[in-house]
């Protein structure tokens, strides 16, 4: 009996011991022993949990045998078992960084946010995805990689910067460029001179929920760049050497050789009128290749070195870069030198000081005369005489004595530019407690640029004015400061993240340019010019100040509600409308976290919705003021006077954009991620120069008029198809479709016709009209070739006695009338890629595509002119085209006539072509070699081909290259530097 009683007492004591609460304490740190404040400590299987304090310390009640889960954003979750049979136990935990989870921490406006808590539409591109092309332009690296982001690469000229449009045009008259923010600093409408090798990631903010916090600067979207920074630990170095060649691609444009051009001239119906002195059949054997002579195999060099590391108290990152590209067109060279230094200094646990400085020197050397000349010069004419000497620019030996020998000019003329940029900043974070932080971002940027050009009196460009010299100089200062108070606290199942901030940034610029003619050959200073040609100078400045706030509330990581509010004041507006208020409201529902949601193969299922407003300032200065211009026409008694040049509008206010969006995020099997978005943007109060009576002394005044709309869908897919020890295969794709529509113009105005001011045979017009795309082409409609006469035909509108309209064909261009004939906006566009890794080998490819949308091919007005221009070479007819020769021919081209007066090459839809294309942007193969066990660096070897081919019906050089460099104009001209194809070999060493 006593034995049974004793056993019962022991069992009871054991049960009581197991159920007794034990006080568990300890510290949560990272691998470098830095405390992790806010780390979560949870008793598995319960809702009981706590968070670590400012120093990473925690205290939690648990029972013997309980499993504690330690987690922190960006780190691997770790578990520890409570083993003590006493009243206390100490468990210290070091959490390791989790690369996969780190991807879930996203940079957003003025901070970071866990991906699961996002409510807006944005996309992050990591550095690995950006490294497939060799370019000094950050803008071009995004081409085809982000849904809803359209990139026009500009041209193939080294250093050329592309134009970006996010979710369609948000204005009719201003800039479409997004706002760029680098490490929290607003830098303007481009990435500046940032070295692509310094980029850690790029985040593109697309909807109002993401951009409203940038207020009047976020209407065109926002691109956030995070640069690389140092991590605690031993010194780490990386050396990257990439070198290769570039060459021009003609695309689908093929110019005639000597025999083909002779046969073309010989087919003229009035060939007896040909007035060339040297006209004879022997010309079929004359075939100088101007293209080949003007081009070369360019050399591309891209070198960078970075060093990072440090202690817990002081960490730093330093990089230097050098980029040099000799143009594939002779006479052009682009060089860029840059450096960046960043440091994190933590003298106290509560204070982090982050100084940074960067600098860039960029030079260009341009001796080109005209890119267009290598297409247009006749193959019958050689730049050399029989002794091999370069002939003068207009040689008596030539068939066409109106053309210029640009190789002759190349030995005399030159242009050069140099830019210096310095940026410095001093940022700091003050940890007031474990849930309240004050951050200060402060930056100063100075840019100085100088350019000059020389046209020799002996050259074609300088002959008529006996030579010309020009110089220009620009100086820019930008200042930026942002003071932010951040709140971040969790309790039970609730989490609140909030901020309030004050921001100020301003701009000051001064420009000066001068030119003179009548110079002594070989001297390139303005003092030797005998005749001043022009002088011009100006100072411009603006400022914007803002107060802003944001709050994010999350319940149990299931329901997230977010709101932001910003008030901007800008110097671009008058006293009656200087300030504007912008806001957003958004939310998300993590359906996969609901208790009733059971499918294990769906890892993430999230629904998002948002509504918000952003604004846009004018891209011109002082519209609120009456401006006057000094004019000799207003002089009195030899004293200069002033004439009014602008009538100010003190009531001018912000363009406003209201965006509604819904989105869905899905992850399946931990392998496939899908994102879908729908958006609807309404743009009102559009800034536009409204015509007024010329009696006022001006012809227009800036007003807020009209409205514009964009709506569209986007989709992004990433899939990890195979992943095992030896083989890793992933694919990704993105898709965007945007529908643009003009909704209203000013007053009772039904339509506005806007000319692009380009073209040797007339300029194309765009039609702004309610219900049409803002990029609608407005021109005479081509009606084909008259089968009996071979004459060109266009459509004209004819009204009968009752006013009914019909369309009839005419061969009189003057009778034809303009109509809307399609628009430049693609039906959809995007990109896709794949990466295959087998052991140490890697193969990757990236494609871009666009479907629909029209391109006006300006090149054809010159090189497909049916005999109008006999002083320049002509293009070959592409497959499927034919020229009329006899009655009954069903041809695409009219009969060829020497010095054709039929207007066949005038602006019409004849030269409006389909802009669809599929392009292989990059193909790369690499090999990794790890020699670290032998105390040698880890090496990565790569061979990359860029811009390898495209498939398109477009008859020009490249459907992406516009008529103006650095723009997104959907028409292609004959004098733009063609796209280049590159082959780059690279070696990267990590020490």
Buried (B, 14 or more C-beta within 10 A) or exposed (E): EEEEEEEEEEEEEEEEEEEEEBBBEBBBBBEEEEBBBBBBBBBEEEEEBBBBBBBBBBEBEBBBEBEBBBBBBBBBEBEBEBEBEEEEBEBEBBBEEBEEBEEBEBBBBBBEBBBBBBBBBBBBBEBEBBBBBBBBBBBBBBBBBBBBBBBBBBBBBBBBBBBBBBBBBBBBBBBBBBBBBBBBBBBBBBBBBBBBBBBBBBBBBBBBBBBBBBBBBBBBBBBBBBBBBBBBBEEBBBBBBBBBBBBBBBBBBEBBBBBBBBEBBBBBBEBEEEEBEBBEEEBBEBBBEBBEBBBBEBBBBBBBBBBBBBEEEBBBBBBBBBBBBBBBBBBBBBBBBBBBBBBBBBEEBEEBBBBBBBBBBBBBBBBBBBBBBBBBBBBBBBBBEEEEEBBBBBBEEBBBBEBBBBBBBBEBBBBBBBBBBBBBBBBBBBBEEBBEBEBBBBBBBBBBBBBBBBBBBBBBBBBEBBBBBBBBBBBBBBBBBBBBBBBBBBEEEEBBBBBBBEBBBBBBBBBBBBBBBBBEEEEBEBEBBEEEBEEEEEEEEBBBBBBBBBBBBBEEEBBBBBBBBBBBBBBBBBEEBBBBEBBBBBBBBBBBBEEEEEEEEBBBBBEBBBBBBBBBBBBBBBBBEEBBEEEEEBEEEEEEBEEEEBBBBBEBBBBBBBBBBBBBBBBBEEBBBBBBBBBBBBBBBBBBBBEBEEEEEBEBBBBBBBBBBBBBBBBBBBBBEEEEEEEBBBBBBBBBBBBBBBBBBBEEBEBBEBEBEBBBBBBBBBBBBBEBBBBBBBBBBBBBBBBEEBBBBBBBBEEEEEEEEEEEEBBEBEBBBBBBBBBBBBEBBBBBBBBBBEEEEBBBBBBBBBBBBBBBBBBBBBBBBBBBBBBBBBBBBBEEEEBBEEEEBEBBBBBBBBBBEBBBBBBBBBBBBBBBBBBBBBBBBBEBEEEEEEEEBBBBBBBBBBBBEBEBBBBBBBBBBBBBBBBBBBBBBBBBBBBBBBBBEBEBBBB
